[in-house]
Protein backbone atom coordinates (compact mmCIF):
# COMPACT_ATOMS: atom_id res chain seq x y z
CA UNK A 1 0.00 0.00 0.00
CA UNK A 2 1.46 3.34 -1.01
CA UNK A 3 1.55 6.51 1.04
CA UNK A 4 -1.59 8.60 0.52
CA UNK A 5 0.48 11.78 0.16
CA UNK A 6 2.10 10.38 -3.00
CA UNK A 7 -1.22 10.13 -4.88
CA UNK A 8 -1.28 12.89 -7.47
CA UNK A 9 -3.07 11.34 -10.48
CA UNK A 10 -6.10 9.09 -10.91
CA UNK A 11 -5.61 5.46 -11.85
CA UNK A 12 -5.77 4.62 -15.62
CA UNK A 13 -8.85 2.51 -14.82
CA UNK A 14 -10.77 5.77 -14.49
CA UNK A 15 -10.42 6.38 -18.23
CA UNK A 16 -11.84 2.89 -18.81
CA UNK A 17 -14.75 3.76 -16.50
CA UNK A 18 -15.42 6.97 -18.44
CA UNK A 19 -15.25 5.10 -21.77
CA UNK A 20 -17.60 2.27 -20.75
CA UNK A 21 -20.09 4.58 -19.03
CA UNK A 22 -20.40 6.84 -22.11
CA UNK A 23 -20.82 3.93 -24.56
CA UNK A 24 -24.46 3.67 -23.52
CA UNK A 25 -25.15 7.06 -25.12
CA UNK A 26 -24.84 5.64 -28.64
CA UNK A 27 -24.19 8.31 -31.26
CA UNK A 28 -23.62 10.97 -28.58
CA UNK A 29 -20.67 8.95 -27.23
CA UNK A 30 -17.98 11.30 -28.54
CA UNK A 31 -19.69 14.44 -27.22
CA UNK A 32 -19.79 12.94 -23.73
CA UNK A 33 -16.43 11.17 -23.79
CA UNK A 34 -14.22 14.03 -25.02
CA UNK A 35 -14.70 16.27 -21.93
CA UNK A 36 -14.17 13.25 -19.66
CA UNK A 37 -11.02 12.32 -21.58
CA UNK A 38 -9.53 15.78 -20.99
CA UNK A 39 -10.71 15.78 -17.38
CA UNK A 40 -8.88 12.47 -16.79
CA UNK A 41 -5.64 13.76 -18.34
CA UNK A 42 -5.65 17.04 -16.40
CA UNK A 43 -6.95 15.76 -13.05
CA UNK A 44 -4.43 16.27 -10.23
CA UNK A 45 -4.57 15.70 -6.47
CA UNK A 46 -2.37 17.11 -3.68
CA UNK A 47 -2.62 15.90 -0.10
CA UNK A 48 -0.80 18.45 2.06
CA UNK A 49 -0.38 19.00 5.79
CA UNK A 50 -3.22 21.53 6.00
CA UNK A 51 -5.62 20.28 3.34
CA UNK A 52 -6.36 18.54 0.08
CA UNK A 53 -6.28 20.17 -3.37
CA UNK A 54 -7.83 19.02 -6.63
CA UNK A 55 -7.48 20.64 -10.06
CA UNK A 56 -8.51 19.86 -13.62
CA UNK A 57 -9.31 21.51 -16.95
CA UNK A 58 -7.74 22.89 -20.10
CA UNK A 59 -9.84 25.83 -21.28
CA UNK A 60 -11.49 26.42 -17.92
CA UNK A 61 -9.11 25.45 -15.15
CA UNK A 62 -10.89 24.54 -11.93
CA UNK A 63 -9.14 24.22 -8.59
CA UNK A 64 -10.57 23.25 -5.21
CA UNK A 65 -8.66 23.45 -1.95
CA UNK A 66 -10.24 22.20 1.28
CA UNK A 67 -8.55 22.40 4.63
CA UNK A 68 -9.07 19.34 6.81
CA UNK A 69 -10.74 21.53 9.44
CA UNK A 70 -13.52 22.48 6.97
CA UNK A 71 -14.44 18.87 6.18
CA UNK A 72 -17.75 17.91 7.77
CA UNK A 73 -18.44 14.48 6.30
CA UNK A 74 -16.96 11.93 3.91
CA UNK A 75 -19.01 9.53 1.79
CA UNK A 76 -17.70 6.58 -0.18
CA UNK A 77 -19.78 5.33 -3.11
CA UNK A 78 -19.13 2.53 -5.56
CA UNK A 79 -21.31 1.85 -8.57
CA UNK A 80 -21.34 -1.45 -10.42
CA UNK A 81 -18.66 -0.38 -12.93
CA UNK A 82 -16.52 1.15 -10.18
CA UNK A 83 -16.64 -2.08 -8.16
CA UNK A 84 -15.73 -4.08 -11.27
CA UNK A 85 -12.70 -1.84 -11.87
CA UNK A 86 -11.70 -1.63 -8.18
CA UNK A 87 -12.41 2.10 -7.89
CA UNK A 88 -14.69 4.30 -5.78
CA UNK A 89 -15.80 7.89 -5.46
CA UNK A 90 -14.99 9.69 -2.21
CA UNK A 91 -17.33 12.65 -1.71
CA UNK A 92 -16.06 15.29 0.70
CA UNK A 93 -18.68 17.61 2.19
CA UNK A 94 -18.25 20.87 4.05
CA UNK A 95 -20.69 23.05 5.96
CA UNK A 96 -21.12 25.31 2.93
CA UNK A 97 -24.82 24.52 2.77
CA UNK A 98 -24.71 22.80 -0.62
CA UNK A 99 -26.63 19.58 -1.11
CA UNK A 100 -23.83 18.17 -3.26
CA UNK A 101 -20.29 17.32 -2.24
CA UNK A 102 -17.72 20.11 -2.33
CA UNK A 103 -15.13 17.71 -3.76
CA UNK A 104 -15.38 14.26 -5.34
CA UNK A 105 -12.14 12.29 -5.43
CA UNK A 106 -12.38 9.69 -8.19
CA UNK A 107 -10.10 7.10 -9.71
CA UNK A 108 -8.11 6.14 -6.62
CA UNK A 109 -7.77 2.38 -6.00
CA UNK A 110 -6.65 2.99 -2.37
CA UNK A 111 -10.06 4.50 -1.59
CA UNK A 112 -10.44 2.92 1.88
CA UNK A 113 -6.99 4.09 2.99
CA UNK A 114 -7.71 7.54 1.55
CA UNK A 115 -11.04 7.72 3.38
CA UNK A 116 -9.35 6.72 6.65
CA UNK A 117 -6.59 9.29 6.02
CA UNK A 118 -9.16 12.05 5.47
CA UNK A 119 -11.15 11.03 8.57
CA UNK A 120 -7.99 11.06 10.69
CA UNK A 121 -6.98 14.48 9.36
CA UNK A 122 -10.52 15.79 9.75
CA UNK A 123 -10.44 14.78 13.41
CA UNK A 124 -7.00 16.32 13.94
CA UNK A 125 -5.02 13.10 14.40
CA UNK A 126 -1.61 12.57 12.86
CA UNK A 127 -1.77 9.81 10.25
CA UNK A 128 0.98 7.23 10.01
CA UNK A 129 2.61 8.18 13.33
CA UNK A 130 2.10 7.25 16.94
CA UNK A 131 -0.19 9.90 18.42
CA UNK A 132 1.09 11.73 21.47
CA UNK A 133 -1.28 11.03 24.35
CA UNK A 134 -1.06 14.64 25.52
CA UNK A 135 -1.53 16.42 22.21
CA UNK A 136 -4.84 18.09 21.53
CA UNK A 137 -7.02 16.13 19.10
CA UNK A 138 -4.69 13.14 19.00
CA UNK A 139 -6.11 9.67 19.13
CA UNK A 140 -4.71 7.35 21.80
CA UNK A 141 -2.42 4.57 20.66
CA UNK A 142 -4.17 1.19 20.36
CA UNK A 143 -4.30 -0.60 23.70
CA UNK A 144 -3.51 2.52 25.73
CA UNK A 145 -5.86 4.40 27.99
CA UNK A 146 -7.51 7.55 26.70
CA UNK A 147 -5.77 10.75 27.80
CA UNK A 148 -7.33 12.53 30.75
CA UNK A 149 -7.42 16.22 31.52
CA UNK A 150 -5.46 17.44 34.54
CA UNK A 151 -7.35 18.40 37.65
CA UNK A 152 -8.72 21.96 37.69
CA UNK A 153 -7.00 22.38 41.07
CA UNK A 154 -3.61 21.77 39.45
CA UNK A 155 -1.88 25.20 39.56
CA UNK A 156 0.38 24.37 36.62
CA UNK A 157 -2.62 24.00 34.32
CA UNK A 158 -1.19 20.71 33.09
CA UNK A 159 0.88 22.49 30.45
CA UNK A 160 -2.21 23.21 28.38
CA UNK A 161 -2.59 26.93 27.63
CA UNK A 162 -6.37 26.74 27.17
CA UNK A 163 -6.80 24.95 30.47
CA UNK A 164 -4.65 27.58 32.18
CA UNK A 165 -6.84 30.38 30.79
CA UNK A 166 -9.99 28.56 31.90
CA UNK A 167 -8.54 28.04 35.38
CA UNK A 168 -7.74 31.77 35.64
CA UNK A 169 -11.27 32.62 34.53
CA UNK A 170 -12.73 30.26 37.13
CA UNK A 171 -10.61 31.78 39.90
CA UNK A 172 -11.64 35.30 38.85
CA UNK A 173 -15.32 34.35 38.88
CA UNK A 174 -14.96 32.78 42.33
CA UNK A 175 -13.38 36.02 43.67
CA UNK A 176 -16.15 38.13 42.10
CA UNK A 177 -18.83 35.91 43.62
CA UNK A 178 -17.18 36.13 47.06
CA UNK A 179 -17.10 39.97 46.86
CA UNK A 180 -20.76 40.10 45.86
CA UNK A 181 -21.73 37.80 48.75
CA UNK A 182 -19.78 39.96 51.23
CA UNK A 183 -21.50 43.15 50.07
CA UNK A 184 -24.98 41.62 49.87
Buried (B, 14 or more C-beta within 10 A) or exposed (E): EEEBBEBEBBBEBBBBBBBEBBEEEEEEEEEBBEEBBBBBEBBEBBBEEEBBBBBBEEEEEEEBBBEBEBBEEBEEEBEEBBEEBEBBBBBBBBEEEEEEBBBBBBBBBBBEBBBBBBBBBBEBBBBEEEBEBEEEEBBBEEEEEEBEEBEEEEEEBBEBEEBBEEBEEEEEEEEEEEEEEEEE
